[in-house]
Amino acid sequence: MRLLRETSPDVEGIQLRAGNPAHIVRKIRILLCLALVAVAVAVPTSSRSAVPNPTVTGPIGTKGIRHHALFDSWFRLGDIGYTDAEYFIHGTAKSLDGTTSAPYTTRIIVTRPLDAGRFNGSVLLDWVNVTAQFENAVDSLEAQQMLFREGFAFVYVSAQAAGICCTPLTPKVWDPVRYKKLSHPGDDYAYDIFSQVAKAVRSPAGTDPMGGLHVDRVLAAGQSQSAGKLYTYVTQVQPAAGVIDGFLIHGGGSKTYATPPAVPVLHLLSDEEASPASPNTTTNYRLWEIAGTAHSDFWLGYHQVFGSGPRVLADAEQKPAGGWRENNRIAGNYGERPNPFMTTCVLAGATMPMHYATSTALYRLDQWVRTGVAPPNGPRFSFSGSMLARDTDQNALGGIRLPPIDVPVARYLSTSCSLGGLTIPFSDLELSLRYPTHKKYYAKMKAATDASVAAGWLLPKDAVDLLRRACAAKYRWHLGATGC
């Protein structure tokens, strides 16, 4: 109805100002009605109304033994104009096939701008990963810098049973007092739980977890196991539910759809998921394969160990945001500065910056949903038979090529160590043989970075960050290093 309220005065204005005949005005009204029908087809509001609105309780505040939420922000969000709060979500969920129902109580953590004027209208729901038998919010951590600077809100969603109980880093064990009420009937119900969280965010009834912010768009993201869950959601739940406007399926899922997705899907893959199989649709589907990236990486591992780790394990006080910025500086290493963590395998080995690609993917997905203009498909990986093709440095060939893969300072052994990969930085001698001076290295990086921005694979502000790092790497050349 918003469209009708905003458009009707213009229709009447045509009649009054120009004295148009009544039949012209009637035609205009008919066209308006047709436009409204088109909007109704594109946004299935009747489907949205079919998703029940759950009961939202909170903010939970300082209740419990620990006096804070598990996996809340480890630094002071207020320093950067944001806040977070945990809520409990209670309702009755249907199984995936719709034949049974069960009560549930789960939790979400909402991170949002303090100033409503800064909010861009888009909310990202992160279906947090539970492969480790505790929760990892991969995509909202990978893209955190972009989400903050662009004014997104994002929601940590405990969608699966393994994220609720029963290992030491699950809520029911970590703080049994705070989380006594949580109850999950099993992952067959996770999809409807996720739909109900989306409904509570975009159309709250009762307690508003968004603190009064007006939500225009709801996006969803999930990585690895969560990507597989979202693929199932897109193919089996989204057509009827209609409460989510676009999906980032990251590091999992399939390229094959029995029918094209009902809303935009951006499929983001690393070397680990490389397969020569081609997608069977381009309708509402885009594929981005990022050369040199691993399934999990240095950015994630460093932030989890040195950022959230002390707060989760020892209830450390939240640090000033300066600590977060320093972690970003170290975690964003793309191999230009040797670090012992580069050889720690699953923990934090791979440094090809998937966080840039995730940020760009979510930004472009949001623009796609806003405007209806899809980003391009990325170039495909190159293959030798069924295997990912590699160059003489053992770095991946083909795919979307961020600057560090085309102007390398390391060997990115993205699949050599299970899910985490390894980074083997070039020695100073190797660097000097490839790039005799830092000036020549920086010039190549600058050209590759400009090309990546122009192609739409790298956001301009991330390009600034990348070139700042490339400039700071001049110490590796010892002699002859100049300004950038």
Secondary structure, 3 states (H helix, E strand, C coil): CHHHHHHHHHHHHHHHHHCCCHHHHHHHHHHHHHHHHHHHHHCCHHHHHHCCCCEEECCCCCCCCCCCCCCCCCECHHHHCEEEEEEEEEEEEECCCCCCEEEEEEEEEEEEECCHHHCCCEEEEEECECCCCCCECHHHHHCHHHHHHHCCEEEEECCCHHHCCCCCCCHHHHCCCCCCCCECCCHHHHHHHHHHHHHHHHCCCCCCCCCCCCCCEEEEEEECHHHHHHHHHHHHHHHHHCCCCEEEEECCCCCCCCCCCCCCEEEEECHHHCCCCCCCCCCCEEEEEECCCCCCCHHHHHHHHHHHHHHHHHCCCCECHHHHHHHHHHHCCCCCCCCHHHHCCCCCCCCCCHHHHHHHHHHHHHHHHHHCCCCCCCCCECEECCEECECCCCCECECECCHHHHCCCEEEECCCCCCCCEEEECCHHHHHHHCCCHHHHHHHHHHHHHHHHHHCCCCHHHHHHHHHHHHHHHHHHCCCCCCC
